[in-house]
Amino acid sequence: MPKYIIGDNIRKELRDRFTYHAPFGDQTQRYQEIREKAFELATVICECTPPGREQATALTELVRVTMIANSAIAIGEKNPDQP
């Protein structure tokens, strides 16, 4: 039995965050641009820092940043052709 009631606005936000958002328009190209720039930065990080925990953490965080940036596009932009 749930302890808390989820309001309609929160339920809608959760549904939006955990639903697949098919790319539209130029989104696919922008996803790729973000990934390419992240790859460039990952390369610089690996070329300029010694292997180790800090380098691995930097690369992990870069992956995380890339995913969040792409999520901003997927979740934040509404397809004008969808209701």
C-alpha positions as CSV (number, residue, x, y, z in Angstrom):
1,M,0.0,0.0,0.0
2,P,1.6,3.3,-1.0
3,K,2.2,5.8,1.7
4,Y,2.1,9.0,-0.4
5,I,-0.3,10.2,-3.1
6,I,1.3,11.2,-6.4
7,G,-0.3,14.3,-7.8
8,D,-1.4,14.4,-11.4
9,N,1.3,16.9,-12.4
10,I,4.1,14.7,-10.9
11,R,2.6,11.6,-12.5
12,K,2.6,13.3,-15.9
13,E,6.2,14.4,-15.4
14,L,7.2,10.9,-14.4
15,R,5.4,9.4,-17.4
16,D,7.2,11.9,-19.7
17,R,10.6,11.1,-18.2
18,F,10.2,7.3,-18.4
19,T,8.7,7.1,-21.9
20,Y,10.6,6.6,-25.1
21,H,10.8,9.7,-27.2
22,A,11.4,9.0,-30.9
23,P,13.7,11.5,-32.5
24,F,12.2,14.0,-34.9
25,G,13.5,16.9,-37.0
26,D,17.3,17.5,-36.5
27,Q,17.5,15.8,-33.1
28,T,19.5,12.8,-34.4
29,Q,22.1,15.1,-35.8
30,R,22.3,17.1,-32.6
31,Y,22.7,13.9,-30.5
32,Q,25.6,12.9,-32.8
33,E,27.2,16.3,-32.5
34,I,27.1,16.1,-28.7
35,R,28.6,12.6,-28.8
36,E,31.3,13.7,-31.2
37,K,32.3,16.7,-29.0
38,A,32.3,14.4,-25.9
39,F,34.6,12.0,-27.8
40,E,37.0,14.8,-28.6
41,L,37.1,15.9,-24.9
42,A,37.5,12.2,-23.8
43,T,40.5,12.0,-26.1
44,V,42.0,15.2,-24.7
45,I,41.4,13.9,-21.1
46,C,43.2,10.6,-21.9
47,E,46.1,12.4,-23.7
48,C,46.6,15.0,-20.9
49,T,46.0,12.9,-17.7
50,P,47.6,9.8,-16.3
51,P,45.5,6.6,-16.1
52,G,43.9,6.2,-12.8
53,R,40.9,6.7,-10.7
54,E,40.5,10.4,-11.4
55,Q,40.8,9.9,-15.2
56,A,38.3,7.1,-15.0
57,T,35.9,9.3,-13.0
58,A,36.3,12.1,-15.5
59,L,35.4,9.8,-18.3
60,T,32.5,8.4,-16.4
61,E,31.2,11.9,-15.7
62,L,31.6,12.8,-19.4
63,V,29.4,9.9,-20.4
64,R,26.9,11.0,-17.8
65,V,26.9,14.6,-19.1
66,T,26.5,13.4,-22.7
67,M,23.5,11.3,-21.7
68,I,21.9,14.1,-19.8
69,A,22.4,16.6,-22.6
70,N,20.8,14.2,-25.1
71,S,18.0,13.6,-22.6
72,A,17.4,17.4,-22.5
73,I,16.8,17.2,-26.2
74,A,14.6,14.1,-26.1
75,I,12.5,15.1,-23.1
76,G,12.6,18.9,-23.4
77,E,11.5,19.2,-27.0
78,K,8.0,18.3,-28.0
79,N,7.3,17.0,-31.5
80,P,4.9,19.4,-33.1
81,D,3.3,16.5,-35.0
82,Q,2.4,14.6,-31.8
83,P,-0.5,15.5,-29.6
